[in-house]
Amino acid sequence: MQIVPMRDLKDTVKIEKLCLQTKAPVFVTKNGYGKLVVMGIECFERLFNQVYEAKLVNEGFADLDAGKVIDGNLVKEEMLDFLKKH
């Protein structure tokens, strides 16, 4: 994790290099407090995908808790029957 002061944002090339080298967010502070986070596209996409996958897993657990489940063997049999007919 890299932490830089707000004034370093003027040097965009330096910030870009930090983002690309570390492949992690760069935290920007002002007067000692966190204000911004800057990250490269690759880092953003990786983070976004992780959040999206976690959302899907949570939805799956919610479906399981709500009883919205189908027996896997039954689905397999129905798929095989469908394929045989078509």
N, C-alpha and C positions, 0 to 999 in steps of 0.2 A: 504494500500500500504506500503510495506516494502522497505526501502532503506538501502543498505549495501555498505561499501567500498570494493574495489577490493581485498584487502588483506584478507577479510573474505571468499573468495572463496576457500581458502586452507582448511577450515573446511567444507567439503562437507556434513557432517552429519547435521551440523547446518543449512545450506542452504536448504537441503532437508526438514528438519522439518519446517522451515519457509514456504516453498512452500506448504506443505501438511496441515499445521495448518491454514494458511490464505486462502488457495484455490484461491490464486491470484498471479500474477507475482511479483517477487522480482527484484527490480531495483538495478543494480550494478554501482557504481560511481568510477571514477578515477580522482583524483585532483579536486573533487567537480563537475565533469561533468558526465552526464549519458553516460555509455559505453555499458552495456549489460542488457538483461532481461533474467531471469531464471524463469521457471515455471514448475509445475508438469504436467504430461500427462493429467490428468483430466481437469486441467485449459486450457491446449492447445486445447484439443478436444472440450471443451465448446466454447472457443473463435473461433475456426475454424468453428464449426457448425453455430455460429451466423453470421460470415462473409459469409458463403455459403448461408444461408437463406436470408440475405440481398441482395446478388447477384441475387438470384432467384426472389425476390420481384422487384428489379430494372429491371430485364429482363421482368417481367410481365408488369410493367409500360411502358417500351419501346414498347412492343407489343401493348398495349392499345393506346399509342400515334400514332403508325404506322397504326392503324386500323386493326390489326391482331386479331380480336375477333370473337367469334362464340356465337350465342344466346344459352343460357343455356337450355331453354325450347326445342329448336330444337334438341339439342344434346340428351336430355332426351328422347324425342319421338323416335329418331333414334335408341337409345340403346334399348328401349322397343320393337320396331319393330324387331330389330335383334334377341333379346331374344325369341320372339314369333316364329320366323322362325327356330330357332335352338334348 
